[in-house]
Amino acid sequence: MKTQQLGIGAIIKELEKKEEAHDKIISSARPLVRKCANCIRMLHCGEIENAKKELASLEKGISSLPKGGGSWEYLLSPIMQEVVEAKLFLAAVEKKPLPDYKKLKVSPQVFLLGLCDAIGEFRRQMLEELKAGNEANAQYYFSLMNGVYEQISVVRFSNSVLPNFKRKQDVARGQVEMARSELLRAWQ
């Protein structure tokens, strides 16, 4: 009896292409996350134009990554959360309305996780403003933190639907509570 051809050779070629795309994303992830961190650092230093250039470079790097639909979401999600955080912080520094997930072209899950992280950057900037004696700006960043937290505090889903969110939500709540105490101490 002759063995039926099952197309294993074609499957191997398909999987090799998939593995190549996977490896490209993995090797590109660290530099992209580093660009996000640099962008946020630049924003804290008041280097808004340099931060915008870094964000543009970052977006170019992300657009060059292999497209794989949902199959690469677990690899791209951490990068995109950092991008969301950086873009939200940029909007805050420029005193513009915070963009929503549709405007940022990210999934709701990625947006919510990045939003939680942005609260920490708002707090950090609030503290910088307090150190510089800029009470109005400090209050602005606290209001952002508090307003964002109030909105995310109503989100309640299991970890299987929204992985890592509950932990980040708890951290965000702690950031807001610490910021409130820090503001009260500064005003005494």
DOKE-990094 format. One record per atom (N, C-alpha, C): atom name; x, y, z. Coordinates in steps of 0.05 Angstrom, whole numbers, plus 5000, padded with zeros to 4 digits. Layout:
DOKE-990094
CA; X; Y; Z .
...
This chain:
DOKE-990094
N; 5017; 4976; 5000 .
CA; 5000; 5000; 5000 .
C; 5018; 5025; 5000 .
N; 5011; 5044; 4983 .
CA; 5026; 5069; 4981 .
C; 5017; 5089; 5002 .
N; 5037; 5102; 5015 .
CA; 5030; 5122; 5036 .
C; 5020; 5148; 5023 .
N; 4999; 5158; 5034 .
CA; 4987; 5183; 5024 .
C; 5005; 5206; 5032 .
N; 5008; 5225; 5013 .
CA; 5023; 5250; 5018 .
C; 5006; 5268; 5036 .
N; 5017; 5277; 5058 .
CA; 5003; 5293; 5077 .
C; 5011; 5323; 5077 .
N; 5029; 5330; 5060 .
CA; 5037; 5358; 5058 .
C; 5055; 5368; 5081 .
N; 5070; 5350; 5093 .
CA; 5087; 5357; 5115 .
C; 5109; 5377; 5107 .
N; 5119; 5374; 5083 .
CA; 5140; 5393; 5073 .
C; 5129; 5421; 5072 .
N; 5104; 5424; 5062 .
CA; 5092; 5451; 5061 .
C; 5087; 5462; 5088 .
N; 5079; 5445; 5107 .
CA; 5074; 5454; 5134 .
C; 5100; 5464; 5147 .
N; 5122; 5449; 5142 .
CA; 5147; 5458; 5153 .
C; 5155; 5485; 5142 .
N; 5151; 5490; 5117 .
CA; 5157; 5516; 5105 .
C; 5140; 5538; 5117 .
N; 5115; 5533; 5121 .
CA; 5097; 5552; 5134 .
C; 5106; 5559; 5163 .
N; 5113; 5538; 5178 .
CA; 5122; 5542; 5205 .
C; 5149; 5556; 5206 .
N; 5166; 5551; 5187 .
CA; 5192; 5565; 5187 .
C; 5188; 5595; 5182 .
N; 5169; 5602; 5165 .
CA; 5162; 5631; 5161 .
C; 5151; 5643; 5187 .
N; 5134; 5627; 5200 .
CA; 5122; 5637; 5225 .
C; 5144; 5640; 5247 .
N; 5162; 5622; 5248 .
CA; 5184; 5623; 5268 .
C; 5202; 5647; 5262 .
N; 5207; 5653; 5236 .
CA; 5223; 5676; 5228 .
C; 5210; 5702; 5237 .
N; 5184; 5704; 5233 .
CA; 5169; 5728; 5242 .
C; 5170; 5730; 5272 .
N; 5167; 5708; 5286 .
CA; 5168; 5708; 5315 .
C; 5195; 5718; 5325 .
N; 5216; 5708; 5313 .
CA; 5243; 5716; 5321 .
C; 5248; 5745; 5316 .
N; 5237; 5756; 5294 .
CA; 5240; 5784; 5287 .
C; 5227; 5801; 5309 .
N; 5203; 5794; 5317 .
CA; 5189; 5809; 5337 .
C; 5204; 5808; 5364 .
N; 5213; 5785; 5372 .
CA; 5229; 5782; 5397 .
C; 5254; 5799; 5396 .
N; 5268; 5799; 5374 .
CA; 5293; 5814; 5373 .
C; 5288; 5844; 5371 .
N; 5265; 5852; 5361 .
CA; 5258; 5880; 5359 .
C; 5246; 5892; 5384 .
N; 5235; 5875; 5401 .
CA; 5219; 5884; 5424 .
C; 5236; 5901; 5443 .
N; 5259; 5892; 5451 .
CA; 5275; 5907; 5471 .
C; 5282; 5935; 5462 .
N; 5292; 5939; 5437 .
CA; 5298; 5966; 5428 .
C; 5273; 5984; 5427 .
N; 5250; 5972; 5420 .
CA; 5226; 5988; 5418 .
C; 5216; 5997; 5446 .
N; 5218; 5979; 5465 .
CA; 5211; 5986; 5493 .
C; 5230; 6007; 5504 .
N; 5256; 6005; 5496 .
CA; 5276; 6025; 5504 .
C; 5269; 6052; 5493 .
N; 5259; 6053; 5468 .
CA; 5251; 6078; 5456 .
C; 5228; 6091; 5471 .
N; 5209; 6074; 5480 .
CA; 5187; 6085; 5497 .
C; 5198; 6097; 5522 .
N; 5216; 6083; 5535 .
CA; 5227; 6093; 5560 .
C; 5242; 6119; 5555 .
N; 5257; 6121; 5533 .
CA; 5271; 6145; 5526 .
C; 5252; 6168; 5522 .
N; 5230; 6162; 5508 .
CA; 5210; 6183; 5502 .
C; 5198; 6194; 5528 .
N; 5192; 6176; 5547 .
CA; 5180; 6185; 5572 .
C; 5201; 6201; 5588 .
N; 5226; 6192; 5588 .
CA; 5247; 6207; 5602 .
C; 5250; 6235; 5590 .
N; 5249; 6237; 5563 .
CA; 5251; 6263; 5550 .
C; 5228; 6281; 5558 .
N; 5204; 6269; 5560 .
CA; 5181; 6285; 5568 .
C; 5184; 6296; 5596 .
N; 5194; 6279; 5614 .
CA; 5199; 6289; 5642 .
C; 5220; 6311; 5642 .
N; 5238; 6311; 5623 .
CA; 5259; 6331; 5622 .
C; 5251; 6356; 5606 .
N; 5226; 6356; 5596 .
CA; 5217; 6379; 5580 .
C; 5226; 6379; 5551 .
N; 5237; 6357; 5542 .
CA; 5246; 6355; 5514 .
C; 5224; 6344; 5496 .
N; 5203; 6360; 5493 .
CA; 5179; 6350; 5479 .
C; 5184; 6344; 5450 .
N; 5198; 6361; 5436 .
CA; 5203; 6356; 5407 .
C; 5220; 6331; 5403 .
N; 5240; 6327; 5420 .
CA; 5257; 6302; 5418 .
C; 5240; 6278; 5424 .
N; 5222; 6280; 5443 .
CA; 5204; 6258; 5450 .
C; 5186; 6251; 5427 .
N; 5176; 6271; 5413 .
CA; 5159; 6266; 5390 .
C; 5174; 6252; 5368 .
N; 5199; 6260; 5364 .
CA; 5216; 6247; 5344 .
C; 5220; 6217; 5352 .
N; 5225; 6213; 5377 .
CA; 5229; 6185; 5387 .
C; 5204; 6169; 5383 .
N; 5181; 6181; 5388 .
CA; 5155; 6167; 5383 .
C; 5151; 6160; 5354 .
N; 5158; 6179; 5336 .
CA; 5156; 6174; 5307 .
C; 5174; 6151; 5299 .
N; 5198; 6151; 5309 .
CA; 5217; 6129; 5303 .
C; 5206; 6103; 5314 .
N; 5195; 6104; 5337 .
CA; 5183; 6080; 5350 .
C; 5160; 6069; 5333 .
N; 5143; 6087; 5324 .
CA; 5120; 6078; 5307 .
C; 5130; 6066; 5281 .
N; 5151; 6077; 5270 .
CA; 5163; 6066; 5245 .
C; 5173; 6037; 5251 .
N; 5186; 6034; 5273 .
CA; 5196; 6007; 5281 .
C; 5174; 5987; 5285 .
N; 5152; 5996; 5297 .
CA; 5129; 5978; 5302 .
C; 5116; 5971; 5275 .
N; 5114; 5990; 5257 .
CA; 5101; 5984; 5232 .
C; 5117; 5965; 5215 .
N; 5143; 5962; 5221 .
CA; 5160; 5944; 5205 .
C; 5159; 5915; 5216 .
N; 5146; 5912; 5239 .
CA; 5144; 5885; 5251 .
C; 5125; 5868; 5234 .
N; 5129; 5842; 5234 .
CA; 5112; 5824; 5219 .
C; 5083; 5825; 5229 .
N; 5065; 5824; 5210 .
CA; 5036; 5824; 5218 .
C; 5028; 5794; 5220 .
N; 5013; 5788; 5241 .
CA; 5004; 5761; 5244 .
C; 4977; 5760; 5257 .
N; 4963; 5782; 5256 .
CA; 4937; 5782; 5269 .
C; 4940; 5778; 5299 .
N; 4921; 5763; 5310 .
CA; 4921; 5758; 5339 .
C; 4943; 5739; 5348 .
N; 4956; 5725; 5328 .
CA; 4976; 5705; 5336 .
C; 5001; 5717; 5350 .
N; 5006; 5743; 5345 .
CA; 5029; 5756; 5357 .
C; 5021; 5775; 5379 .
N; 4996; 5775; 5386 .
CA; 4987; 5795; 5406 .
C; 5002; 5792; 5432 .
N; 5008; 5768; 5441 .
CA; 5022; 5764; 5466 .
C; 5050; 5776; 5465 .
N; 5062; 5778; 5442 .
CA; 5089; 5790; 5439 .
C; 5087; 5820; 5436 .
N; 5067; 5830; 5422 .
CA; 5064; 5858; 5416 .
C; 5051; 5874; 5438 .
N; 5035; 5861; 5454 .
CA; 5020; 5874; 5475 .
C; 5038; 5891; 5494 .
N; 5060; 5880; 5505 .
CA; 5076; 5896; 5523 .
C; 5088; 5921; 5509 .
N; 5096; 5918; 5484 .
CA; 5107; 5940; 5469 .
C; 5085; 5962; 5466 .
N; 5062; 5953; 5458 .
CA; 5040; 5972; 5453 .
C; 5030; 5985; 5478 .
N; 5032; 5971; 5501 .
CA; 5024; 5984; 5527 .
C; 5043; 6007; 5533 .
N; 5069; 6003; 5527 .
CA; 5089; 6024; 5531 .
C; 5083; 6048; 5513 .
N; 5076; 6042; 5488 .
CA; 5069; 6063; 5469 .
C; 5045; 6079; 5479 .
N; 5025; 6065; 5488 .
CA; 5001; 6079; 5499 .
C; 5009; 6097; 5522 .
N; 5025; 6086; 5540 .
CA; 5035; 6102; 5563 .
C; 5049; 6127; 5554 .
N; 5067; 6124; 5535 .
CA; 5083; 6147; 5525 .
C; 5064; 6168; 5511 .
N; 5045; 6158; 5495 .
CA; 5027; 6177; 5481 .
C; 5008; 6191; 5500 .
N; 4999; 6177; 5520 .
CA; 4982; 6190; 5541 .
C; 4998; 6211; 5556 .
N; 5022; 6204; 5563 .
CA; 5039; 6223; 5578 .
C; 5045; 6248; 5561 .
N; 5051; 6243; 5535 .
CA; 5056; 6266; 5517 .
C; 5031; 6284; 5516 .
N; 5008; 6273; 5513 .
CA; 4983; 6289; 5513 .
C; 4981; 6305; 5539 .
N; 4987; 6292; 5562 .
CA; 4985; 6306; 5587 .
C; 5005; 6329; 5589 .
N; 5029; 6324; 5581 .
CA; 5050; 6345; 5582 .
C; 5042; 6368; 5564 .
N; 5030; 6362; 5541 .
CA; 5022; 6384; 5523 .
C; 4995; 6396; 5531 .
N; 4983; 6385; 5553 .
CA; 4957; 6394; 5564 .
C; 4935; 6391; 5543 .
N; 4937; 6369; 5528 .
CA; 4916; 6362; 5509 .
C; 4899; 6340; 5520 .
N; 4875; 6336; 5509 .
CA; 4858; 6314; 5519 .
C; 4872; 6287; 5514 .
N; 4868; 6269; 5533 .
CA; 4880; 6243; 5531 .
C; 4866; 6228; 5508 .
N; 4881; 6216; 5490 .
CA; 4868; 6201; 5468 .
C; 4857; 6175; 5478 .
N; 4836; 6165; 5465 .
CA; 4824; 6140; 5472 .
C; 4837; 6117; 5456 .
N; 4828; 6093; 5461 .
CA; 4840; 6070; 5447 .
C; 4836; 6070; 5417 .
N; 4813; 6081; 5408 .
CA; 4808; 6082; 5379 .
C; 4827; 6101; 5366 .
N; 4832; 6124; 5378 .
CA; 4850; 6143; 5367 .
C; 4879; 6132; 5366 .
N; 4886; 6117; 5387 .
CA; 4913; 6105; 5388 .
C; 4915; 6080; 5371 .
N; 4892; 6070; 5361 .
CA; 4892; 6046; 5344 .
C; 4904; 6022; 5358 .
N; 4894; 6017; 5383 .
CA; 4903; 5994; 5399 .
C; 4878; 5980; 5409 .
N; 4882; 5956; 5419 .
CA; 4859; 5941; 5430 .
C; 4851; 5953; 5457 .
N; 4826; 5949; 5465 .
CA; 4818; 5959; 5491 .
C; 4835; 5948; 5514 .
N; 4843; 5923; 5512 .
CA; 4860; 5911; 5533 .
C; 4887; 5925; 5535 .
N; 4900; 5929; 5513 .
CA; 4926; 5943; 5513 .
C; 4922; 5972; 5523 .
N; 4901; 5985; 5515 .
CA; 4896; 6012; 5524 .
C; 4893; 6014; 5554 .
N; 4877; 5996; 5565 .
CA; 4872; 5997; 5594 .
C; 4898; 5992; 5610 .
N; 4914; 5974; 5601 .
CA; 4939; 5968; 5615 .
C; 4959; 5991; 5613 .
N; 4960; 6003; 5589 .
CA; 4977; 6027; 5586 .
C; 4967; 6051; 5602 .
N; 4941; 6053; 5604 .
CA; 4929; 6075; 5619 .
C; 4936; 6072; 5649 .
N; 4936; 6048; 5659 .
CA; 4944; 6044; 5687 .
C; 4973; 6052; 5691 .
N; 4990; 6046; 5672 .
CA; 5018; 6053; 5675 .
C; 5022; 6083; 5673 .
N; 5006; 6097; 5657 .
CA; 5008; 6126; 5653 .
C; 5003; 6140; 5680 .
N; 4987; 6129; 5697 .
CA; 4982; 6141; 5723 .
C; 5008; 6145; 5738 .
N; 5025; 6126; 5737 .
CA; 5051; 6128; 5750 .
C; 5068; 6151; 5739 .
N; 5067; 6155; 5713 .
CA; 5081; 6178; 5700 .
C; 5069; 6204; 5708 .
N; 5043; 6205; 5711 .
CA; 5030; 6230; 5720 .
C; 5039; 6237; 5748 .
N; 5040; 6216; 5765 .
CA; 5049; 6220; 5793 .
C; 5078; 6230; 5793 .
N; 5095; 6218; 5778 .
CA; 5123; 6226; 5777 .
C; 5125; 6255; 5769 .
N; 5110; 6263; 5749 .
CA; 5111; 6291; 5740 .
C; 5099; 6309; 5761 .
N; 5078; 6300; 5775 .
CA; 5066; 6316; 5796 .
C; 5088; 6322; 5817 .
N; 5103; 6302; 5824 .
CA; 5124; 6305; 5844 .
C; 5146; 6325; 5835 .
N; 5153; 6323; 5809 .
CA; 5172; 6342; 5798 .
C; 5161; 6371; 5799 .
N; 5136; 6374; 5794 .
CA; 5124; 6400; 5795 .
C; 5123; 6411; 5824 .
N; 5117; 6393; 5842 .
CA; 5118; 6401; 5871 .
C; 5146; 6410; 5879 .
N; 5166; 6395; 5870 .
CA; 5194; 6402; 5877 .
C; 5201; 6430; 5866 .
N; 5191; 6436; 5842 .
CA; 5197; 6461; 5829 .
C; 5179; 6484; 5840 .
N; 5160; 6477; 5858 .
CA; 5142; 6498; 5869 .
C; 5119; 6505; 5851 .
N; 5114; 6489; 5831 .
CA; 5091; 6494; 5812 .
C; 5066; 6479; 5822 .
N; 5053; 6491; 5841 .
CA; 5030; 6478; 5853 .
C; 5007; 6474; 5834 .
N; 5003; 6493; 5816 .
CA; 4980; 6490; 5797 .
C; 4985; 6466; 5778 .
N; 5010; 6464; 5769 .
CA; 5017; 6441; 5751 .
C; 5015; 6415; 5766 .
N; 5024; 6415; 5791 .
CA; 5022; 6391; 5808 .
C; 4993; 6382; 5811 .
N; 4976; 6402; 5816 .
CA; 4947; 6396; 5818 .
C; 4936; 6385; 5792 .
N; 4945; 6396; 5769 .
CA; 4937; 6386; 5742 .
C; 4943; 6357; 5739 .
N; 4967; 6349; 5746 .
CA; 4975; 6320; 5743 .
C; 4960; 6303; 5763 .
N; 4955; 6313; 5787 .
CA; 4940; 6297; 5806 .
C; 4911; 6294; 5796 .
N; 4899; 6315; 5785 .
CA; 4872; 6313; 5774 .
C; 4871; 6292; 5752 .
N; 4891; 6292; 5735 .
CA; 4892; 6272; 5713 .
C; 4892; 6244; 5725 .
N; 4910; 6240; 5744 .
CA; 4912; 6213; 5757 .
C; 4886; 6205; 5769 .
N; 4874; 6222; 5785 .
CA; 4850; 6216; 5799 .
C; 4827; 6211; 5779 .
N; 4825; 6228; 5758 .
CA; 4804; 6224; 5738 .
C; 4807; 6198; 5723 .
N; 4831; 6191; 5715 .
CA; 4835; 6166; 5701 .
C; 4829; 6143; 5719 .
N; 4839; 6144; 5744 .
CA; 4833; 6122; 5763 .
C; 4803; 6119; 5767 .
N; 4789; 6140; 5770 .
CA; 4760; 6138; 5774 .
C; 4747; 6123; 5751 .
N; 4756; 6128; 5727 .
CA; 4745; 6115; 5704 .
C; 4752; 6085; 5702 .
N; 4777; 6079; 5709 .
CA; 4785; 6050; 5707 .
C; 4776; 6034; 5731 .
N; 4769; 6048; 5753 .
CA; 4762; 6033; 5777 .
C; 4736; 6017; 5773 .
N; 4720; 6023; 5754 .
CA; 4695; 6008; 5749 .
C; 4699; 5984; 5731 .
N; 4723; 5980; 5721 .
CA; 4729; 5958; 5703 .
C; 4734; 5933; 5720 .
N; 4718; 5912; 5717 .
CA; 4720; 5888; 5732 .
C; 4717; 5864; 5714 .
N; 4739; 5851; 5707 .
CA; 4739; 5827; 5691 .
C; 4759; 5807; 5702 .
N; 4755; 5782; 5696 .
CA; 4774; 5762; 5705 .
C; 4801; 5764; 5690 .
N; 4821; 5753; 5702 .
CA; 4848; 5754; 5691 .
C; 4849; 5740; 5664 .
N; 4831; 5721; 5659 .
CA; 4831; 5707; 5633 .
C; 4820; 5726; 5611 .
N; 4804; 5745; 5617 .
CA; 4793; 5764; 5598 .
C; 4812; 5788; 5595 .
N; 4822; 5797; 5618 .
CA; 4839; 5821; 5618 .
C; 4864; 5815; 5636 .
N; 4883; 5800; 5624 .
CA; 4907; 5792; 5640 .
C; 4922; 5816; 5651 .
N; 4930; 5814; 5676 .
CA; 4947; 5833; 5690 .
C; 4933; 5859; 5698 .
N; 4908; 5863; 5690 .
CA; 4895; 5888; 5695 .
C; 4890; 5893; 5724 .
N; 4880; 5874; 5738 .
CA; 4873; 5877; 5767 .
C; 4898; 5886; 5783 .
N; 4921; 5873; 5777 .
CA; 4946; 5881; 5791 .
C; 4953; 5910; 5784 .
N; 4952; 5917; 5759 .
CA; 4959; 5944; 5751 .
C; 4939; 5964; 5762 .
N; 4914; 5957; 5763 .
CA; 4893; 5974; 5774 .
C; 4898; 5979; 5804 .
N; 4907; 5958; 5818 .
CA; 4914; 5961; 5847 .
C; 4938; 5980; 5850 .
N; 4958; 5977; 5833 .
CA; 4981; 5994; 5834 .
C; 4973; 6023; 5829 .
N; 4956; 6027; 5809 .
CA; 4946; 6054; 5802 .
C; 4932; 6066; 5826 .
N; 4915; 6051; 5840 .
CA; 4901; 6061; 5863 .
C; 4921; 6070; 5884 .
N; 4942; 6054; 5889 .
CA; 4963; 6061; 5908 .
C; 4977; 6086; 5900 .
N; 4982; 6089; 5874 .
CA; 4995; 6114; 5864 .
C; 4978; 6139; 5870 .
N; 4952; 6136; 5865 .
CA; 4934; 6159; 5870 .
C; 4933; 6165; 5900 .
N; 4931; 6145; 5917 .
CA; 4930; 6149; 5946 .
C; 4956; 6162; 5956 .
N; 4979; 6153; 5946 .
CA; 5005; 6165; 5954 .
C; 5006; 6194; 5945 .
N; 4997; 6199; 5920 .
CA; 4998; 6226; 5909 .
C; 4981; 6245; 5925 .
N; 4958; 6236; 5934 .
CA; 4940; 6252; 5950 .
C; 4954; 6260; 5976 .
N; 4967; 6241; 5989 .
CA; 4982; 6246; 6014 .
C; 5005; 6265; 6009 .
N; 5019; 6262; 5986 .
CA; 5042; 6279; 5980 .
C; 5033; 6308; 5975 .
N; 5010; 6311; 5962 .
CA; 5000; 6338; 5958 .
C; 4992; 6351; 5984 .
N; 4978; 6336; 6001 .
CA; 4970; 6347; 6027 .
C; 4994; 6355; 6044 .
N; 5015; 6339; 6044 .
CA; 5039; 6346; 6059 .
C; 5052; 6371; 6047 .
N; 5052; 6373; 6021 .
CA; 5065; 6396; 6008 .
C; 5050; 6422; 6014 .
N; 5024; 6420; 6018 .
CA; 5008; 6444; 6022 .
C; 5006; 6452; 6052 .
N; 5018; 6437; 6070 .
CA; 5017; 6443; 6098 .
C; 5037; 6463; 6106 .
